Amino acid sequence: MTRDPRIDTYIESAAPFARPILEHVRERVHAVVPEVEEDIKWRMPAYLKGGSILIITAAFKGHAALNFWRGQQLASAHDTVDAMGQFGKLKSLDDLPMQADLDRLIREAAERAGTSPTLRKPKHGPKPAPELHPEFAAALAANPTASATLEGFSPSARRDYVEWIAEAKQDSTRAKRIATSVEWLAEGKKRNWKYERC
């Protein structure tokens, strides 16, 4: 398979400690999966089979990373959380799995490519609506227009106002924020209206 010159450039520009790691992984992927396709994904070297990502590698200032795209489905004893990928912060070839283990993982990743969808993290339910500060609730009750505007906003837009007021550390700051909020809401404005595009 033709090698992507962008990956050559990426490896050449990586820190000296990372080059052997990236080159070794690249060689093993080509040896185990001769039909592998090379590409750049998210500005990092990626190895694909039939359009499905198998592996992404990366080099950073102090470490390199090896990420099996569907690593949670592979039979690997490695599973770290201190870096991207399943093998932690790679600083030398010794940090990679033994060649037989690496080849097995590459082969297993290639076999799984395109067979079933990638497992997704479960979605969390919506955040509960934040509670209105009593003084803010009283100010809204006194201004039905502002109250109706706030109720008409999306949960995140409502949360912007409620959290801004709740974050005030002093009573005087909270009172100013409540007055400003009621004024803006009466005008139909979101809290960050100054930054919205016209």
VOVEX-994576 format. One record per residue (C-alpha): residue number from 1; z, x, y. Coordinates in pm, whole numbers. Last residue first. Example, Ala and Ser with C-alpha at 12.3 -4.5 7.8 and 13.67 -1.06 7.14 Angstrom:
+-----+--------+--------+--------+
! num !      Z !      X !      Y !
+-----+--------+--------+--------+
!   2 !    714 !   1367 !   -106 !
!   1 !    780 !   1230 !   -450 !
+-----+--------+--------+--------+
//
This chain:
+-----+--------+--------+--------+
! num !      Z !      X !      Y !
+-----+--------+--------+--------+
! 198 !   1458 !  -2628 !   4002 !
! 197 !   1605 !  -2377 !   3763 !
! 196 !   1977 !  -2409 !   3707 !
! 195 !   2203 !  -2133 !   3837 !
! 194 !   2364 !  -2325 !   4122 !
! 193 !   2420 !  -2624 !   3890 !
! 192 !   2670 !  -2428 !   3683 !
! 191 !   2928 !  -2707 !   3682 !
! 190 !   2670 !  -2979 !   3631 !
! 189 !   2579 !  -3181 !   3937 !
! 188 !   2549 !  -3559 !   3973 !
! 187 !   2666 !  -3561 !   4339 !
! 186 !   2992 !  -3735 !   4239 !
! 185 !   3022 !  -3467 !   3972 !
! 184 !   2998 !  -3195 !   4234 !
! 183 !   3272 !  -3350 !   4449 !
! 182 !   3496 !  -3425 !   4151 !
! 181 !   3455 !  -3069 !   4027 !
! 180 !   3529 !  -2916 !   4368 !
! 179 !   3849 !  -3119 !   4403 !
! 178 !   3955 !  -3033 !   4047 !
! 177 !   3877 !  -2666 !   4103 !
! 176 !   4081 !  -2657 !   4422 !
! 175 !   4377 !  -2828 !   4250 !
! 174 !   4355 !  -2586 !   3956 !
! 173 !   4360 !  -2287 !   4191 !
! 172 !   4667 !  -2426 !   4370 !
! 171 !   4843 !  -2492 !   4041 !
! 170 !   4792 !  -2133 !   3934 !
! 169 !   4645 !  -1996 !   3612 !
! 168 !   4322 !  -2195 !   3618 !
! 167 !   4165 !  -2185 !   3270 !
! 166 !   4217 !  -2559 !   3216 !
! 165 !   3996 !  -2643 !   3515 !
! 164 !   3708 !  -2430 !   3394 !
! 163 !   3765 !  -2560 !   3039 !
! 162 !   3725 !  -2924 !   3146 !
! 161 !   3419 !  -2857 !   3362 !
! 160 !   3224 !  -2653 !   3109 !
! 159 !   3339 !  -2886 !   2827 !
! 158 !   3159 !  -3175 !   2993 !
! 157 !   2836 !  -2971 !   2999 !
! 156 !   2888 !  -2875 !   2632 !
! 155 !   2952 !  -3235 !   2527 !
! 154 !   2632 !  -3352 !   2701 !
! 153 !   2677 !  -3523 !   3036 !
! 152 !   2693 !  -3900 !   3086 !
! 151 !   3073 !  -3910 !   3069 !
! 150 !   3092 !  -3654 !   3351 !
! 149 !   2857 !  -3859 !   3566 !
! 148 !   3053 !  -4179 !   3501 !
! 147 !   3378 !  -4011 !   3605 !
! 146 !   3223 !  -3870 !   3924 !
! 145 !   3092 !  -4215 !   4016 !
! 144 !   3424 !  -4382 !   3924 !
! 143 !   3623 !  -4164 !   4168 !
! 142 !   3997 !  -4244 !   4154 !
! 141 !   3993 !  -4235 !   3773 !
! 140 !   3824 !  -3895 !   3796 !
! 139 !   4108 !  -3760 !   4013 !
! 138 !   4366 !  -3896 !   3768 !
! 137 !   4189 !  -3736 !   3469 !
! 136 !   4172 !  -3405 !   3657 !
! 135 !   4547 !  -3423 !   3729 !
! 134 !   4618 !  -3503 !   3363 !
! 133 !   4408 !  -3207 !   3240 !
! 132 !   4132 !  -3355 !   3030 !
! 131 !   4148 !  -3282 !   2659 !
! 130 !   3861 !  -3093 !   2502 !
! 129 !   3619 !  -3294 !   2289 !
! 128 !   3634 !  -3172 !   1933 !
! 127 !   3383 !  -2905 !   1848 !
! 126 !   3086 !  -3036 !   1656 !
! 125 !   3084 !  -2982 !   1282 !
! 124 !   3017 !  -2638 !   1145 !
! 123 !   2692 !  -2569 !    973 !
! 122 !   2713 !  -2398 !    637 !
! 121 !   2570 !  -2049 !    632 !
! 120 !   2219 !  -2050 !    497 !
! 119 !   2108 !  -1933 !    156 !
! 118 !   1754 !  -1806 !    169 !
! 117 !   1511 !  -2047 !     12 !
! 116 !   1414 !  -2010 !   -349 !
! 115 !   1160 !  -1806 !   -541 !
! 114 !    976 !  -1635 !   -253 !
! 113 !   1137 !  -1300 !   -308 !
! 112 !   1390 !  -1320 !   -591 !
! 111 !   1204 !  -1074 !   -812 !
! 110 !   1158 !   -834 !   -519 !
! 109 !   1531 !   -846 !   -440 !
! 108 !   1609 !   -774 !   -807 !
! 107 !   1375 !   -475 !   -808 !
! 106 !   1527 !   -340 !   -486 !
! 105 !   1877 !   -390 !   -625 !
! 104 !   1786 !   -213 !   -951 !
! 103 !   1623 !     75 !   -760 !
! 102 !   1937 !    117 !   -548 !
! 101 !   2157 !    115 !   -857 !
! 100 !   1941 !    375 !  -1034 !
!  99 !   1925 !    586 !   -716 !
!  98 !   2303 !    590 !   -670 !
!  97 !   2409 !    371 !   -380 !
!  96 !   2364 !    513 !    -31 !
!  95 !   2658 !    684 !    142 !
!  94 !   2566 !   1021 !    -11 !
!  93 !   2235 !   1009 !    177 !
!  92 !   2432 !   1052 !    499 !
!  91 !   2593 !    850 !    778 !
!  90 !   2554 !    499 !    642 !
!  89 !   2785 !    250 !    811 !
!  88 !   2853 !    -27 !    565 !
!  87 !   2663 !    -80 !    243 !
!  86 !   2582 !   -450 !    249 !
!  85 !   2393 !   -466 !    574 !
!  84 !   2485 !   -462 !    941 !
!  83 !   2810 !   -280 !    987 !
!  82 !   3186 !   -311 !    937 !
!  81 !   3159 !   -615 !    709 !
!  80 !   3115 !   -458 !    371 !
!  79 !   2978 !   -597 !     48 !
!  78 !   2899 !   -347 !   -222 !
!  77 !   2955 !   -439 !   -586 !
!  76 !   2602 !   -567 !   -599 !
!  75 !   2451 !   -840 !   -813 !
!  74 !   2217 !   -979 !   -549 !
!  73 !   2244 !  -1330 !   -405 !
!  72 !   2455 !  -1236 !   -100 !
!  71 !   2204 !   -959 !    -33 !
!  70 !   1923 !  -1198 !     46 !
!  69 !   1778 !   -982 !    322 !
!  68 !   1905 !   -660 !    166 !
!  67 !   2031 !   -471 !    468 !
!  66 !   2050 !    -93 !    477 !
!  65 !   2212 !     46 !    791 !
!  64 !   2218 !    378 !    973 !
!  63 !   2507 !    530 !   1164 !
!  62 !   2627 !    689 !   1486 !
!  61 !   2350 !    631 !   1737 !
!  60 !   2183 !    350 !   1541 !
!  59 !   1920 !    352 !   1272 !
!  58 !   1801 !     39 !   1098 !
!  57 !   1672 !    -76 !    763 !
!  56 !   1555 !   -422 !    668 !
!  55 !   1499 !   -517 !    307 !
!  54 !   1326 !   -782 !    100 !
!  53 !   1162 !  -1000 !    363 !
!  52 !    929 !  -1264 !    223 !
!  51 !    562 !  -1241 !    328 !
!  50 !    439 !  -1190 !    -26 !
!  49 !    675 !   -897 !    -65 !
!  48 !    829 !   -753 !    248 !
!  47 !    983 !   -428 !    374 !
!  46 !   1121 !   -421 !    726 !
!  45 !   1164 !   -134 !    970 !
!  44 !   1352 !   -244 !   1282 !
!  43 !   1239 !   -383 !   1621 !
!  42 !   1354 !   -736 !   1528 !
!  41 !   1110 !   -718 !   1240 !
!  40 !    866 !   -429 !   1206 !
!  39 !    638 !   -445 !    905 !
!  38 !    570 !   -284 !    571 !
!  37 !    427 !   -467 !    272 !
!  36 !    542 !   -391 !    -82 !
!  35 !    276 !   -396 !   -358 !
!  34 !    416 !    -79 !   -519 !
!  33 !    763 !   -237 !   -555 !
!  32 !    989 !     20 !   -726 !
!  31 !    825 !    338 !   -594 !
!  30 !    744 !    189 !   -254 !
!  29 !   1103 !     65 !   -209 !
!  28 !   1239 !    401 !   -328 !
!  27 !   1026 !    594 !    -78 !
!  26 !   1132 !    372 !    213 !
!  25 !   1500 !    397 !    118 !
!  24 !   1472 !    776 !    105 !
!  23 !   1287 !    795 !    438 !
!  22 !   1547 !    581 !    616 !
!  21 !   1836 !    785 !    478 !
!  20 !   1664 !   1120 !    543 !
!  19 !   1594 !   1017 !    904 !
!  18 !   1945 !    892 !    985 !
!  17 !   2121 !   1230 !   1027 !
!  16 !   1847 !   1353 !   1264 !
!  15 !   1881 !   1052 !   1497 !
!  14 !   1583 !    818 !   1477 !
!  13 !   1261 !    884 !   1672 !
!  12 !   1070 !   1012 !   1369 !
!  11 !   1190 !    717 !   1161 !
!  10 !   1073 !    462 !   1418 !
!   9 !    739 !    639 !   1466 !
!   8 !    671 !    641 !   1091 !
!   7 !    777 !    276 !   1084 !
!   6 !    525 !    198 !   1356 !
!   5 !    261 !    379 !   1150 !
!   4 !    286 !    102 !    887 !
!   3 !    220 !    243 !    543 !
!   2 !    -78 !    124 !    349 !
!   1 !      0 !      0 !      0 !
+-----+--------+--------+--------+
//
